[in-house]
Amino acid sequence: MTEAVMPTYGRFDLAFERGEGVYLYDTEGTAYLDFCGGIAVTSLGHGHPHLVEAIREQAGKLMHTSNLYRIPAQEKLAERLAASTFADLVFFTNSGAEAVECAIKAARRYHYVNGAPERYRIITMEGAFHGRTLATIAAGGQEKHLEGFGPVVDGFDQVPFGDLAALEAAIGPETAGILVEPVQGEGGINAITTEVLEAMRKLADDNGLLLIFDEVQCGVGRTGKLFAYQWSNIEPDIMAAAKGIGGGFPLGACLATESAAKGMTAGTHGSTYGGNPLAATAGNAVLDVVDDPAFLAHVEEMGGYLGQKLGALVARYPEIISGVRGVGLMRGIECKVVNGDLVNALTEQKMLTVGAGGNVVRLLPPLTVTETDIDAAIDALDAACQSLQVAKD
């Protein structure tokens, strides 16, 4: 491994040179079952022919112009996202953190143009993860991300996860909005119930606040709906999306109603790369596949199958696994051992996963996963739990 790369990651000593479907192949040709999915990014798996061909064709024509000019592929993607969601307008970014930053700025700007510039504070949930910029680590509020990066950006108030009474008590004259992940990813695959989301919508409406959803990890088909909020009867005012939206190509988006985005006029925000011709083409190719009722039904079916199989695994290894949580193809294994030990044991079984808060191991396979792939994952999990059980005994 090179010493020229800044050592901000605790990397596995693995290097992959190609991928196919749900498998990655290292430099020696060894296959690994990928249930990490680049942390919920490779929504169509590796080497999906439609996505690959779309990127290849566009790269041969035009990759970048900047947002100084109209970008037809970006306009098309924005129209499609708006047609399939609550949104009227879309701003494109390169990442989830940038999408959340845009959402925060839009919320502050909304109150500013409505004559209430003092309303800038946003209420967030404990265990949240909204990105790695100075503002988004402040929104997340986790000490491990904030340490050494002070002073903490002002404007965020945290309440316990899903606690409506605490949320209501936190609302004050400076509150601009509520920011929440319908399903926390990094926080440990914690889903907020539809009843709580609907109560949050009412609190926002009653207090003149904007409701902001962070669907960077749980969006783009991951739960069996195009976006997780669509399981409920309410809609947000602003929503951040990224990860799976580009299928592996860096792309993010901030979606908003026309009212919520009223302050985002020319010159108030920008991005050099965001939604450039190549990125937008990738986004359109992903949407071609994911925004299809039959495909989303497949995700829901495979999510149910995975959940059922994981439940049986808990019964077999009660000293290793205490439970499972999540929805669709966004599942968390609650560990009784250190979650990193299970991640390592699975890597030994040639299966890739990723840890999360709450001593959880996340399973985030491509949305194209099949029952055969899930059976292979369960076999690997069984072998990994068995090895940990032997070591424990």
C-alpha positions as CSV (number, residue, x, y, z in Angstrom):
1,M,0.0,0.0,0.0
2,T,1.3,3.4,-0.9
3,E,2.3,5.9,1.8
4,A,1.3,8.8,-0.5
5,V,-2.5,8.4,0.3
6,M,-3.6,10.4,3.4
7,P,-4.2,7.8,6.1
8,T,-7.8,8.7,6.9
9,Y,-9.2,5.2,6.3
10,G,-8.7,1.9,8.1
11,R,-8.6,-0.1,4.9
12,F,-8.7,-3.8,4.4
13,D,-5.6,-5.1,2.7
14,L,-7.7,-5.9,-0.4
15,A,-7.6,-4.4,-3.9
16,F,-10.3,-5.2,-6.5
17,E,-9.8,-5.0,-10.2
18,R,-13.2,-5.9,-11.6
19,G,-16.7,-6.7,-10.7
20,E,-19.6,-8.6,-12.1
21,G,-23.1,-8.5,-10.7
22,V,-22.9,-9.1,-6.9
23,Y,-19.3,-10.2,-7.1
24,L,-16.0,-8.4,-6.9
25,Y,-12.7,-9.9,-8.0
26,D,-9.4,-9.0,-6.4
27,T,-6.1,-8.7,-8.2
28,E,-5.5,-12.4,-7.8
29,G,-8.9,-13.3,-9.3
30,T,-10.5,-14.3,-6.1
31,A,-14.3,-13.7,-6.0
32,Y,-16.0,-11.9,-3.1
33,L,-19.7,-11.7,-2.6
34,D,-20.4,-8.0,-2.3
35,F,-23.0,-7.3,0.4
36,C,-21.5,-3.9,1.1
37,G,-22.2,-2.4,-2.3
38,G,-19.7,0.3,-1.9
39,I,-21.8,1.3,1.1
40,A,-25.2,1.3,-0.7
41,V,-23.8,2.8,-3.9
42,T,-23.7,0.0,-6.5
43,S,-27.5,-0.2,-6.8
44,L,-27.3,-2.1,-10.1
45,G,-24.4,-4.3,-9.1
46,H,-21.1,-4.3,-10.9
47,G,-20.8,-3.9,-14.6
48,H,-24.5,-3.6,-15.3
49,P,-24.7,-3.5,-19.1
50,H,-27.2,-0.6,-19.4
51,L,-25.3,1.6,-17.0
52,V,-21.9,0.7,-18.5
53,E,-23.1,1.4,-22.1
54,A,-24.7,4.7,-21.2
55,I,-21.5,5.9,-19.5
56,R,-19.3,4.6,-22.3
57,E,-21.4,6.3,-25.0
58,Q,-21.6,9.6,-23.2
59,A,-17.9,9.6,-22.3
60,G,-17.1,9.3,-26.0
61,K,-19.2,12.4,-26.7
62,L,-18.9,14.8,-23.8
63,M,-18.1,14.5,-20.2
64,H,-18.2,18.0,-18.7
65,T,-19.2,21.5,-19.5
66,S,-20.0,23.0,-16.0
67,N,-23.3,24.5,-15.1
68,L,-22.5,27.7,-17.1
69,Y,-24.6,26.1,-19.8
70,R,-27.7,24.0,-20.1
71,I,-27.2,20.3,-19.7
72,P,-30.0,18.4,-21.4
73,A,-29.3,15.1,-19.5
74,Q,-29.5,17.0,-16.2
75,E,-32.8,18.6,-17.2
76,K,-34.2,15.2,-18.1
77,L,-33.0,13.6,-14.8
78,A,-34.5,16.5,-12.8
79,E,-37.8,16.2,-14.6
80,R,-37.9,12.4,-14.0
81,L,-37.1,12.7,-10.3
82,A,-39.7,15.4,-9.8
83,A,-42.3,13.3,-11.6
84,S,-41.6,10.4,-9.3
85,T,-41.5,12.3,-6.0
86,F,-42.9,15.2,-4.1
87,A,-40.3,17.6,-5.6
88,D,-40.7,20.4,-8.1
89,L,-37.0,21.3,-8.3
90,V,-33.7,19.5,-8.1
91,F,-30.1,20.7,-7.5
92,F,-27.4,18.2,-8.4
93,T,-24.2,17.5,-6.4
94,N,-21.3,15.1,-6.4
95,S,-22.0,13.5,-3.0
96,G,-24.5,13.0,-0.2
97,A,-22.8,15.4,2.1
98,E,-23.1,18.1,-0.6
99,A,-26.8,17.2,-1.0
100,V,-27.4,17.6,2.7
101,E,-25.4,20.9,2.7
102,C,-27.7,22.2,-0.1
103,A,-30.8,21.1,2.0
104,I,-29.5,23.0,5.0
105,K,-28.8,26.1,3.0
106,A,-32.2,25.9,1.3
107,A,-33.9,25.7,4.7
108,R,-32.1,28.7,6.0
109,R,-32.6,30.7,2.8
110,Y,-36.3,29.9,2.9
111,H,-36.8,31.6,6.2
112,Y,-34.5,34.5,5.2
113,V,-36.5,35.4,2.1
114,N,-39.7,35.0,4.2
115,G,-38.5,37.7,6.5
116,A,-37.3,35.5,9.4
117,P,-33.5,35.3,9.1
118,E,-33.3,34.4,12.8
119,R,-34.8,31.0,12.0
120,Y,-31.6,29.1,11.1
121,R,-31.5,26.2,13.6
122,I,-32.2,22.6,12.5
123,I,-33.3,19.8,14.8
124,T,-31.6,16.4,14.2
125,M,-31.7,13.0,15.7
126,E,-29.1,11.2,17.9
127,G,-27.2,8.6,16.0
128,A,-27.6,10.5,12.7
129,F,-25.0,10.7,10.0
130,H,-25.3,13.4,7.4
131,G,-21.8,13.6,5.9
132,R,-18.2,14.7,6.7
133,T,-18.3,18.4,6.0
134,L,-18.0,20.8,8.9
135,A,-21.8,21.5,8.8
136,T,-22.9,17.9,8.3
137,I,-20.7,16.6,11.1
138,A,-22.3,19.2,13.3
139,A,-25.7,18.1,12.1
140,G,-24.8,14.5,12.9
141,G,-23.5,15.5,16.4
142,Q,-21.3,12.4,16.9
143,E,-18.3,13.2,19.0
144,K,-16.0,10.7,17.1
145,H,-16.6,12.8,14.0
146,L,-16.4,16.2,15.7
147,E,-13.2,15.7,17.7
148,G,-10.4,18.0,16.6
149,F,-12.6,20.0,14.2
150,G,-13.9,22.7,16.5
151,P,-15.4,25.1,16.9
152,V,-18.6,23.1,16.0
153,V,-20.7,24.8,13.4
154,D,-23.6,26.5,15.1
155,G,-27.2,25.8,14.2
156,F,-28.1,22.2,15.2
157,D,-30.0,20.9,18.1
158,Q,-30.1,17.1,18.7
159,V,-32.9,15.1,20.3
160,P,-33.2,11.4,21.0
161,F,-34.0,9.2,18.0
162,G,-37.7,9.2,17.3
163,D,-38.6,11.1,20.6
164,L,-41.6,13.3,19.6
165,A,-41.9,14.9,23.0
166,A,-38.2,15.9,23.0
167,L,-38.6,17.1,19.4
168,E,-41.5,19.3,20.2
169,A,-39.7,20.7,23.3
170,A,-36.7,21.6,21.1
171,I,-38.7,23.8,18.8
172,G,-38.0,27.5,19.4
173,P,-38.2,30.9,17.7
174,E,-34.9,30.2,15.9
175,T,-35.9,26.8,14.6
176,A,-35.9,26.5,10.8
177,G,-36.6,22.8,10.2
178,I,-36.3,19.1,11.2
179,L,-33.7,16.9,9.5
180,V,-34.1,13.2,9.7
181,E,-33.1,9.9,8.0
182,P,-36.2,7.8,7.6
183,V,-33.8,4.8,8.1
184,Q,-30.5,5.6,9.7
185,G,-27.7,3.9,7.9
186,E,-24.4,4.6,9.7
187,G,-26.3,4.9,12.9
188,G,-27.2,1.2,12.8
189,I,-30.1,0.6,10.4
190,N,-32.7,2.3,12.7
191,A,-36.0,2.9,11.0
192,I,-38.4,5.6,12.1
193,T,-42.0,4.4,12.1
194,T,-44.4,5.9,9.6
195,E,-46.5,7.1,12.6
196,V,-43.6,9.1,13.9
197,L,-42.7,10.5,10.5
198,E,-46.3,11.6,10.1
199,A,-46.3,13.2,13.5
200,M,-43.1,15.1,12.5
201,R,-44.9,16.4,9.5
202,K,-47.6,17.8,11.6
203,L,-45.2,19.3,14.1
204,A,-43.4,21.0,11.1
205,D,-46.6,22.3,9.7
206,D,-48.0,23.6,13.0
207,N,-44.7,25.5,13.7
208,G,-43.9,26.8,10.2
209,L,-40.9,24.5,9.8
210,L,-39.4,22.7,6.9
211,L,-39.3,18.9,7.1
212,I,-36.0,17.6,5.5
213,F,-35.3,14.0,4.8
214,D,-31.8,12.6,4.3
215,E,-32.3,9.6,2.0
216,V,-28.7,9.4,0.9
217,Q,-28.5,5.8,2.0
218,C,-32.1,4.6,2.3
219,G,-33.3,6.1,-1.0
220,V,-33.2,5.0,-4.7
221,G,-35.0,1.8,-4.3
222,R,-33.1,0.5,-1.2
223,T,-36.3,-0.2,0.8
224,G,-38.5,-1.4,-2.0
225,K,-39.9,2.1,-2.8
226,L,-38.1,4.6,-4.9
227,F,-37.6,6.6,-1.7
228,A,-38.3,5.4,1.9
229,Y,-40.7,8.3,2.7
230,Q,-43.1,6.8,0.2
231,W,-44.0,4.0,2.7
232,S,-45.7,6.8,4.7
233,N,-48.6,9.1,3.9
234,I,-46.6,12.3,4.1
235,E,-44.0,14.1,2.1
236,P,-40.9,16.2,3.0
237,D,-40.3,19.7,1.9
238,I,-36.6,19.0,1.0
239,M,-34.8,15.7,0.5
240,A,-31.1,14.8,0.0
241,A,-30.3,11.8,-2.2
242,A,-27.0,10.3,-3.4
243,K,-25.2,6.9,-3.2
244,G,-27.3,4.6,-5.3
245,I,-28.5,7.4,-7.6
246,G,-25.4,7.1,-9.8
247,G,-24.9,3.3,-9.5
248,G,-21.2,3.9,-8.7
249,F,-20.7,7.2,-10.5
250,P,-20.4,10.1,-8.0
251,L,-23.8,11.9,-8.0
252,G,-26.1,13.5,-5.5
253,A,-29.3,15.5,-5.5
254,C,-31.2,17.9,-3.3
255,L,-34.9,17.7,-4.1
256,A,-37.4,20.4,-3.0
257,T,-40.8,21.8,-3.4
258,E,-41.0,25.1,-5.3
259,S,-42.0,26.8,-2.0
260,A,-39.1,25.4,0.0
261,A,-36.6,26.3,-2.7
262,K,-37.9,29.8,-3.3
263,G,-34.8,31.4,-1.9
264,M,-32.4,29.3,-4.1
265,T,-32.0,31.8,-6.9
266,A,-29.2,32.5,-9.3
267,G,-25.9,32.9,-7.5
268,T,-27.0,31.6,-4.1
269,H,-25.5,28.1,-4.6
270,G,-23.4,26.2,-7.2
271,S,-21.3,23.2,-8.1
272,T,-18.7,22.9,-10.8
273,Y,-19.2,19.2,-11.4
274,G,-22.7,18.6,-10.1
275,G,-25.0,17.0,-12.6
276,N,-22.5,17.3,-15.5
277,P,-23.3,15.4,-18.7
278,L,-21.6,12.2,-17.6
279,A,-23.0,12.2,-14.1
280,A,-26.5,13.0,-15.3
281,T,-26.3,10.3,-17.9
282,A,-25.4,7.7,-15.2
283,G,-28.3,8.9,-13.1
284,N,-30.7,8.5,-16.0
285,A,-29.5,5.0,-16.7
286,V,-30.0,4.0,-13.0
287,L,-33.4,5.5,-13.0
288,D,-34.3,3.6,-16.2
289,V,-33.9,0.4,-14.1
290,V,-34.9,1.3,-10.6
291,D,-37.9,3.5,-11.2
292,D,-40.0,0.6,-12.4
293,P,-42.7,-1.0,-10.3
294,A,-41.6,-4.5,-11.3
295,F,-38.0,-3.8,-10.2
296,L,-39.1,-2.3,-6.9
297,A,-41.3,-5.3,-6.3
298,H,-38.2,-7.5,-6.8
299,V,-36.4,-5.4,-4.2
300,E,-39.2,-5.8,-1.7
301,E,-39.4,-9.6,-2.4
302,M,-35.7,-10.1,-2.0
303,G,-35.7,-7.9,1.1
304,G,-38.3,-10.1,2.6
305,Y,-36.4,-13.3,1.7
306,L,-33.2,-11.9,3.2
307,G,-35.0,-10.9,6.4
308,Q,-36.5,-14.3,6.8
309,K,-33.2,-16.1,6.3
310,L,-31.5,-13.8,8.7
311,G,-34.1,-14.5,11.3
312,A,-33.4,-18.2,11.1
313,L,-29.7,-17.4,11.6
314,V,-30.4,-15.6,14.8
315,A,-32.1,-18.7,16.2
316,R,-29.0,-20.8,15.3
317,Y,-26.4,-18.5,16.9
318,P,-28.0,-16.7,19.9
319,E,-24.5,-16.1,21.4
320,I,-23.2,-14.3,18.3
321,I,-26.3,-12.5,17.0
322,S,-29.0,-10.9,19.1
323,G,-31.4,-9.8,16.3
324,V,-31.9,-8.3,12.9
325,R,-33.4,-5.0,11.8
326,G,-34.1,-2.9,8.8
327,V,-36.3,-3.0,5.7
328,G,-35.9,-4.1,2.1
329,L,-32.3,-4.6,1.1
330,M,-31.0,-2.4,4.0
331,R,-30.6,-4.9,6.8
332,G,-28.6,-4.8,10.1
333,I,-27.3,-7.7,12.1
334,E,-27.3,-6.9,15.9
335,C,-24.1,-8.5,17.3
336,K,-23.3,-9.9,20.7
337,V,-19.7,-10.1,19.6
338,V,-17.8,-7.0,18.4
339,N,-19.3,-6.2,15.0
340,G,-15.8,-5.8,13.5
341,D,-15.1,-9.4,14.4
342,L,-18.1,-10.5,12.4
343,V,-17.1,-8.3,9.4
344,N,-13.6,-9.8,9.5
345,A,-15.0,-13.4,9.8
346,L,-17.2,-12.7,6.8
347,T,-14.3,-11.3,4.8
348,E,-12.5,-14.6,5.5
349,Q,-15.5,-16.3,4.0
350,K,-15.1,-14.1,0.9
351,M,-18.2,-11.9,1.7
352,L,-18.0,-8.2,2.1
353,T,-20.1,-6.2,4.6
354,V,-19.7,-3.0,6.6
355,G,-20.1,-2.1,10.2
356,A,-22.4,0.5,11.7
357,G,-23.3,2.2,15.0
358,G,-25.0,0.2,17.8
359,N,-22.6,-2.8,17.2
360,V,-24.4,-3.6,14.0
361,V,-23.2,-5.2,10.7
362,R,-24.9,-3.8,7.6
363,L,-26.0,-5.8,4.6
364,L,-26.4,-3.5,1.6
365,P,-26.3,-5.8,-1.5
366,P,-27.0,-4.6,-5.0
367,L,-30.7,-4.2,-5.7
368,T,-30.3,-6.8,-8.5
369,V,-29.5,-9.5,-5.9
370,T,-31.2,-12.9,-6.4
371,E,-32.4,-15.7,-4.0
372,T,-29.3,-17.6,-5.1
373,D,-27.0,-14.7,-4.1
374,I,-28.8,-14.4,-0.7
375,D,-28.5,-18.1,-0.1
376,A,-24.7,-17.8,-0.7
377,A,-24.6,-14.9,1.8
378,I,-26.5,-16.9,4.4
379,D,-24.0,-19.8,3.9
380,A,-21.1,-17.4,4.4
381,L,-22.8,-15.9,7.5
382,D,-23.4,-19.4,8.9
383,A,-19.7,-20.3,8.5
384,A,-18.6,-17.0,9.9
385,C,-20.9,-17.3,13.0
386,Q,-19.7,-20.9,13.4
387,S,-16.1,-19.8,13.5
388,L,-16.8,-17.1,16.0
389,Q,-18.8,-19.6,18.1
390,V,-15.8,-21.9,18.2
391,A,-13.5,-19.1,19.2
392,K,-15.9,-18.1,21.9
393,D,-16.1,-21.6,23.3
